[in-house]
Amino acid sequence: MEWKRLPLCFALFAGLTFGTAARSQAADIAISCGAVGQELELCRAGAEAWAKATGNTVKVVSSPNSATERLALYQQLLAGGASDIDVFQLDVVWPGILATHFIDLKPYSKGQEAEHFKTIIDNNTVDGKLIAMPLFTDAGVLYYRKDLLDKHGVKVPETWEEMTKAAEAVQKAERDAGNTSLWGFVFQGRAYEGLTVNALEWIDSFGGGTIVDAEGGVTVNNPKAEAALALAQQWVKKIAPEGVLNYAEEEARGVFQSGNAVFMRNWPYAWALANGEDSPVRGKVGVTALPRGNDGGKHTGVLGGWNLAVSRYSKHPKEAADLAMFLTGKDEQKRRAVVASYNPTMPALYEDEDVVRANPFFKTLYSTFTNAVARPSRVTGQNYNRVSYAFWGAVHEVLAGKTEAGPALARLESELKRMSRRGW
């Protein structure tokens, strides 16, 4: 289904060019950037600054918001050895899948990687080569309407069960008072990579593991995982609109930011937008760690984030690497954090006064960001996309009420074991 959308994706793959008057030695560089939230505007401003400073020209290319569609598009471009894009923005789970198409950035980094979180640099290093530099990191957080919780005397929930009850109570009270468009909870329920992230957060918070463990064993079919999915199934049509089954990040943010949801699961980027001057919920929003599964569970936010890599098919790898280093450097990371709440990948910036003033939760939820749970992409390697596809497919069927959690997990376990029969 995703591949059938590729022609549309190519149609959307349009860009803008920045740069000074071309010099005789200037290079024309194209960079693919995401467009979730303020990503594209930030990329455009950073690329323009680099172009002015170096005399080169940069074309900023927008790519699909869906990580699944974007990966399919990248694979098609790179498989053909296309040189159209010099710098690619990569999801944190893609270096192992796409590594062969990118150059080693170590000869260009001048040791800059030492300023970033080591875990991300390790993630981006494949067979000893630094495939990508970290642009920003992510972990799932829970947004809530603090004005509505205060109004109805409801505490910020610690567990998913408490969140469910709080959402039901506030939704009912507000609807009885005439606020009929309010829902209790919105999240990313579309059948795509984002649902893998959401569902892994639910399951791991219940103590149900990470689908495939560090040794490659398939662990997803267990009672705690079943309990997590059974609870999530109950949310749809009760505290979450049926439309959540087609929500990605921006659809969920749209409902929450318009004032029509009590709770929202999303990434940190939504903070700056929710508190923008034109936001109906400006000053009414709180952020906390995602709830625990139960009394014995834990707070789990899945590791997200994006990186910049240079195509080995680029005609200007030196200039492309210089652009990647500029955009992932300290000054650009601070600008992105202050302007738009994108988490830096440098520990020092979490102590920066300007960054913390703009995003107070960066400091209070620091452990959430530094201890985020990784998807099983390293252990499953080239097969990760197939694993994720099978996982989100099973979860989506449960959320849609087409099957129950137990049978869905049993079928998923069989499928993943067949997939790993000869090793990942």
C-alpha positions as CSV (number, residue, x, y, z in Angstrom):
1,M,0.0,0.0,0.0
2,E,2.8,2.4,0.9
3,W,4.6,1.8,-2.3
4,K,1.6,2.7,-4.4
5,R,1.8,6.2,-2.9
6,L,5.3,6.8,-4.3
7,P,4.2,8.8,-7.4
8,L,2.4,11.2,-5.1
9,C,5.5,11.4,-2.9
10,F,7.6,12.3,-5.9
11,A,5.1,15.0,-6.7
12,L,5.5,16.4,-3.2
13,F,9.3,16.2,-3.4
14,A,9.6,19.9,-4.3
15,G,12.1,22.4,-3.0
16,L,13.4,25.9,-2.7
17,T,16.9,27.1,-3.5
18,F,19.0,29.5,-1.5
19,G,22.5,30.9,-2.0
20,T,24.6,33.8,-3.0
21,A,25.6,34.5,-6.6
22,A,27.4,31.4,-7.8
23,R,31.2,31.5,-7.6
24,S,33.3,29.5,-10.0
25,Q,34.0,26.8,-7.3
26,A,30.6,26.9,-5.6
27,A,28.6,23.7,-5.3
28,D,24.9,23.1,-5.6
29,I,23.7,21.0,-2.7
30,A,20.3,19.5,-2.2
31,I,19.1,18.5,1.3
32,S,16.0,16.5,2.1
33,C,14.2,17.7,5.2
34,G,11.1,16.7,7.2
35,A,8.1,18.9,7.4
36,V,6.5,17.9,10.7
37,G,5.8,20.9,12.8
38,Q,8.3,23.7,12.1
39,E,11.0,21.3,10.7
40,L,11.0,22.6,7.2
41,E,11.2,26.3,8.2
42,L,14.1,25.5,10.5
43,C,15.9,23.5,7.9
44,R,15.4,26.3,5.3
45,A,16.8,29.0,7.7
46,G,19.8,26.9,8.6
47,A,20.6,26.0,5.1
48,E,20.3,29.6,4.0
49,A,22.7,30.7,6.7
50,W,25.2,28.1,5.5
51,A,24.8,29.1,1.9
52,K,25.5,32.8,2.7
53,A,28.5,31.9,4.8
54,T,30.1,29.6,2.2
55,G,29.0,30.9,-1.1
56,N,27.4,27.6,-2.1
57,T,23.8,27.1,-3.1
58,V,21.3,24.9,-1.3
59,K,18.1,23.4,-2.5
60,V,15.8,22.4,0.4
61,V,13.6,19.5,-0.5
62,S,10.5,18.6,1.4
63,S,9.8,14.9,2.0
64,P,6.7,13.0,3.1
65,N,5.7,13.4,6.8
66,S,5.1,9.7,7.2
67,A,8.4,8.0,8.1
68,T,7.2,4.9,6.3
69,E,6.6,6.7,3.1
70,R,9.8,8.6,3.4
71,L,11.8,5.4,3.9
72,A,10.3,3.8,0.8
73,L,11.1,7.0,-1.3
74,Y,14.7,7.1,0.0
75,Q,15.1,3.4,-0.8
76,Q,13.9,3.9,-4.3
77,L,16.1,6.9,-4.9
78,L,19.2,5.3,-3.4
79,A,18.8,2.0,-5.1
80,G,19.1,3.8,-8.4
81,G,22.2,5.6,-7.3
82,A,20.5,9.0,-7.9
83,S,22.6,12.0,-7.1
84,D,19.6,14.4,-6.9
85,I,19.8,14.6,-3.1
86,D,23.2,15.1,-1.4
87,V,22.1,15.2,2.3
88,F,19.4,12.9,3.6
89,Q,17.5,13.3,6.9
90,L,17.4,9.8,8.5
91,D,15.2,8.4,11.2
92,V,17.2,7.0,14.2
93,V,16.2,3.4,13.2
94,W,17.4,3.7,9.6
95,P,21.3,3.8,9.7
96,G,21.4,0.0,9.8
97,I,19.0,-0.3,6.9
98,L,20.6,2.3,4.6
99,A,24.2,2.4,5.7
100,T,25.7,1.2,2.4
101,H,24.4,4.3,0.6
102,F,26.2,6.9,2.8
103,I,29.7,8.1,3.2
104,D,31.8,7.9,6.4
105,L,31.5,11.3,8.1
106,K,34.5,10.9,10.4
107,P,37.0,12.5,8.0
108,Y,34.8,15.6,8.0
109,S,33.6,15.8,11.6
110,K,36.9,17.1,13.3
111,G,35.8,15.3,16.4
112,Q,32.4,17.1,16.6
113,E,30.7,13.8,17.4
114,A,32.2,13.8,20.9
115,E,29.8,16.7,21.9
116,H,26.7,14.5,21.2
117,F,25.1,11.8,23.3
118,K,27.3,8.7,22.9
119,T,24.4,6.4,22.5
120,I,23.2,8.2,19.4
121,I,26.7,8.3,17.9
122,D,27.0,4.5,18.6
123,N,23.6,4.0,16.9
124,N,24.8,6.0,13.9
125,T,28.1,4.1,13.6
126,V,27.8,1.0,11.3
127,D,30.8,-1.3,10.7
128,G,33.1,1.4,12.2
129,K,31.8,4.2,9.9
130,L,29.9,7.3,11.1
131,I,26.9,7.1,8.8
132,A,25.0,10.1,10.2
133,M,25.3,13.1,12.5
134,P,22.5,13.7,15.1
135,L,20.2,16.6,14.2
136,F,17.7,16.2,17.1
137,T,16.6,13.5,19.5
138,D,13.1,12.6,20.7
139,A,11.1,10.6,23.2
140,G,7.4,10.3,23.6
141,V,5.8,12.6,26.2
142,L,2.2,13.1,27.5
143,Y,0.7,16.5,27.0
144,Y,-2.3,17.5,29.1
145,R,-4.7,20.4,29.6
146,K,-3.7,21.6,33.0
147,D,-6.6,24.1,33.1
148,L,-9.2,21.3,32.6
149,L,-7.5,19.0,35.1
150,D,-7.5,21.8,37.7
151,K,-11.1,22.7,36.9
152,H,-12.3,19.2,37.5
153,G,-10.0,18.4,40.4
154,V,-8.1,15.7,38.5
155,K,-4.4,14.9,39.2
156,V,-1.9,14.4,36.5
157,P,-2.0,10.6,35.9
158,E,0.8,8.3,36.9
159,T,-0.5,5.1,35.2
160,W,-2.4,4.4,31.9
161,E,-5.3,3.2,34.0
162,E,-5.4,6.6,35.8
163,M,-5.1,8.4,32.5
164,T,-8.0,6.4,31.1
165,K,-10.2,7.3,34.1
166,A,-9.2,11.0,34.1
167,A,-9.9,11.3,30.3
168,E,-13.3,9.7,30.8
169,A,-14.2,11.9,33.7
170,V,-13.1,15.2,32.1
171,Q,-14.6,14.3,28.8
172,K,-18.0,13.5,30.3
173,A,-18.1,16.6,32.5
174,E,-17.2,18.9,29.7
175,R,-19.6,17.3,27.2
176,D,-22.4,17.5,29.8
177,A,-21.6,21.2,30.0
178,G,-21.9,21.7,26.3
179,N,-18.3,21.1,25.1
180,T,-19.4,18.3,22.8
181,S,-16.4,18.2,20.6
182,L,-13.9,17.3,23.4
183,W,-12.2,13.9,23.4
184,G,-10.2,12.4,26.3
185,F,-7.0,11.3,24.4
186,V,-5.4,11.5,21.0
187,F,-2.3,9.6,19.8
188,Q,-0.7,8.2,16.6
189,G,-3.0,5.3,15.7
190,R,-2.4,5.2,11.9
191,A,-0.9,1.9,10.5
192,Y,2.7,3.3,10.1
193,E,5.9,3.6,12.0
194,G,4.4,6.0,14.5
195,L,2.0,3.2,15.7
196,T,5.0,1.0,16.3
197,V,6.4,3.7,18.5
198,N,3.1,4.3,20.4
199,A,2.4,0.6,21.0
200,L,5.9,-0.2,22.0
201,E,5.6,2.5,24.7
202,W,2.3,0.9,26.0
203,I,3.8,-2.6,26.0
204,D,7.1,-1.8,27.5
205,S,5.5,0.4,30.2
206,F,3.5,-2.7,31.3
207,G,6.8,-4.7,31.4
208,G,6.0,-6.6,28.2
209,G,9.3,-6.1,26.5
210,T,10.4,-4.6,23.2
211,I,8.9,-7.1,20.6
212,V,12.4,-8.6,20.0
213,D,14.9,-8.7,22.8
214,A,18.6,-7.8,22.6
215,E,19.5,-11.5,21.7
216,G,17.1,-11.6,18.9
217,G,14.4,-13.6,20.6
218,V,10.8,-12.9,19.8
219,T,9.1,-11.8,23.1
220,V,6.0,-9.9,22.0
221,N,3.5,-12.6,22.9
222,N,3.2,-12.3,26.6
223,P,0.4,-11.5,29.2
224,K,1.7,-8.0,29.9
225,A,1.8,-7.1,26.2
226,E,-1.7,-8.4,25.9
227,A,-2.9,-6.4,28.8
228,A,-1.4,-3.2,27.3
229,L,-3.1,-3.7,23.9
230,A,-6.4,-4.7,25.5
231,L,-6.5,-1.4,27.4
232,A,-5.6,0.6,24.3
233,Q,-8.4,-1.1,22.4
234,Q,-10.8,0.2,24.9
235,W,-9.8,3.9,24.2
236,V,-11.1,4.0,20.6
237,K,-14.6,5.5,20.3
238,K,-14.7,5.9,24.1
239,I,-12.0,8.5,25.0
240,A,-10.4,8.7,21.5
241,P,-12.2,9.4,18.2
242,E,-12.5,6.6,15.7
243,G,-10.4,8.9,13.4
244,V,-7.4,8.3,15.6
245,L,-6.9,5.1,13.6
246,N,-5.7,7.4,10.8
247,Y,-3.8,10.0,13.0
248,A,-0.1,10.6,12.6
249,E,1.7,13.3,14.7
250,E,0.2,16.4,13.0
251,E,-3.4,15.1,13.0
252,A,-3.2,14.4,16.8
253,R,-1.6,17.8,17.4
254,G,-4.3,19.5,15.4
255,V,-7.0,18.1,17.6
256,F,-5.2,18.9,20.8
257,Q,-4.0,22.3,19.8
258,S,-7.5,23.3,18.7
259,G,-8.7,22.6,22.3
260,N,-10.5,19.4,21.5
261,A,-8.5,16.8,23.6
262,V,-7.6,16.5,27.3
263,F,-4.5,14.4,26.8
264,M,-2.1,13.8,23.8
265,R,0.8,11.6,23.2
266,N,3.4,13.3,20.9
267,W,7.0,14.4,20.6
268,P,8.5,17.5,22.3
269,Y,8.2,19.6,19.1
270,A,4.5,20.1,19.9
271,W,5.3,22.3,22.9
272,A,6.4,25.4,21.1
273,L,3.4,25.2,18.7
274,A,0.9,24.6,21.5
275,N,2.2,27.7,23.2
276,G,2.4,29.8,20.0
277,E,0.8,33.2,19.9
278,D,-2.1,32.0,17.8
279,S,-2.7,28.7,19.7
280,P,-6.1,28.3,21.4
281,V,-4.4,26.4,24.3
282,R,-1.5,28.8,24.8
283,G,-0.5,28.7,28.5
284,K,-3.0,25.9,29.3
285,V,-0.7,22.9,28.6
286,G,1.5,20.8,30.8
287,V,4.0,18.0,29.8
288,T,4.9,15.0,31.8
289,A,6.4,11.5,31.3
290,L,4.1,8.9,29.6
291,P,2.2,6.9,32.2
292,R,3.4,3.6,33.7
293,G,1.5,0.5,32.7
294,N,0.4,-0.4,36.2
295,D,1.7,-0.3,39.8
296,G,4.6,-2.5,38.8
297,G,5.2,-0.9,35.4
298,K,7.5,1.9,34.4
299,H,7.5,5.2,32.5
300,T,8.5,4.4,28.9
301,G,9.2,6.8,26.1
302,V,10.5,5.3,22.9
303,L,13.6,6.8,21.4
304,G,13.1,8.9,18.3
305,G,15.0,11.5,16.5
306,W,16.6,12.4,13.2
307,N,20.1,12.6,11.7
308,L,21.8,13.9,8.7
309,A,23.8,11.6,6.3
310,V,25.6,12.3,3.0
311,S,24.9,10.2,0.0
312,R,27.8,8.3,-1.5
313,Y,26.3,9.2,-4.9
314,S,26.7,13.0,-4.2
315,K,28.8,14.9,-6.7
316,H,29.9,17.2,-3.9
317,P,30.5,15.1,-0.8
318,K,32.9,17.6,0.9
319,E,30.4,20.5,0.7
320,A,27.5,18.2,1.6
321,A,29.4,17.0,4.7
322,D,30.2,20.6,5.6
323,L,26.4,21.5,5.5
324,A,25.6,18.4,7.6
325,M,28.2,19.5,10.2
326,F,26.9,23.0,10.2
327,L,23.2,22.0,10.7
328,T,24.1,19.5,13.5
329,G,26.5,21.9,15.3
330,K,25.9,23.5,18.7
331,D,24.6,26.9,17.5
332,E,22.0,25.4,15.1
333,Q,20.9,22.9,17.7
334,K,20.4,25.7,20.3
335,R,18.4,27.7,17.7
336,R,16.2,24.8,16.9
337,A,15.6,24.1,20.6
338,V,14.7,27.7,21.5
339,V,12.6,28.5,18.5
340,A,10.7,25.2,18.1
341,S,11.4,22.8,21.0
342,Y,13.5,20.3,19.1
343,N,15.6,18.3,21.7
344,P,19.3,18.9,21.3
345,T,21.6,15.8,21.0
346,M,24.3,17.6,23.1
347,P,24.2,17.2,26.9
348,A,25.6,20.7,27.4
349,L,22.6,22.3,25.8
350,Y,20.3,20.9,28.5
351,E,22.1,23.2,31.0
352,D,21.8,26.3,28.7
353,E,19.6,29.0,30.3
354,D,18.0,30.0,27.0
355,V,17.1,26.4,26.1
356,V,15.7,25.6,29.5
357,R,13.7,28.9,29.7
358,A,12.0,28.1,26.4
359,N,11.4,24.4,27.3
360,P,11.2,23.9,31.1
361,F,10.4,20.2,30.7
362,F,13.7,19.6,29.0
363,K,15.3,19.7,32.4
364,T,12.5,18.0,34.5
365,L,12.2,15.1,31.9
366,Y,15.9,14.9,31.2
367,S,16.0,11.2,32.3
368,T,13.1,10.5,29.9
369,F,15.1,11.7,27.0
370,T,18.4,10.0,28.0
371,N,16.8,6.7,29.0
372,A,14.4,6.3,26.1
373,V,13.7,2.8,24.9
374,A,15.0,1.9,21.5
375,R,13.1,0.0,18.9
376,P,14.6,-3.4,18.0
377,S,16.3,-2.0,14.8
378,R,19.9,-2.9,15.7
379,V,19.2,-6.6,16.5
380,T,16.9,-7.1,13.5
381,G,19.1,-5.1,11.1
382,Q,17.9,-5.1,7.5
383,N,14.7,-6.9,8.6
384,Y,13.6,-4.1,11.0
385,N,11.2,-2.5,8.5
386,R,9.4,-5.9,8.0
387,V,9.2,-6.4,11.8
388,S,7.7,-3.0,12.3
389,Y,5.3,-3.5,9.4
390,A,4.0,-6.8,11.0
391,F,3.8,-5.2,14.5
392,W,1.9,-2.1,13.5
393,G,-0.4,-4.1,11.3
394,A,-1.3,-6.4,14.2
395,V,-1.8,-3.5,16.6
396,H,-4.0,-1.6,14.2
397,E,-6.3,-4.6,13.8
398,V,-6.7,-4.7,17.6
399,L,-7.4,-1.0,17.9
400,A,-9.9,-1.2,15.0
401,G,-11.7,-4.1,16.9
402,K,-11.1,-6.6,14.1
403,T,-9.4,-9.0,16.5
404,E,-8.5,-9.3,20.2
405,A,-5.1,-8.7,21.6
406,G,-4.3,-12.3,22.5
407,P,-4.9,-13.9,19.1
408,A,-3.2,-11.0,17.4
409,L,0.0,-11.3,19.4
410,A,0.0,-15.1,18.9
411,R,-0.2,-14.7,15.1
412,L,2.4,-11.9,15.2
413,E,4.8,-14.2,17.2
414,S,4.5,-16.9,14.6
415,E,5.1,-14.4,11.8
416,L,8.2,-12.9,13.5
417,K,9.6,-16.4,14.3
418,R,9.3,-17.4,10.7
419,M,11.0,-14.2,9.7
420,S,13.9,-14.9,12.0
421,R,14.2,-18.6,11.3
422,R,17.6,-18.2,9.7
423,G,18.7,-15.4,11.9
424,W,18.0,-11.7,11.6
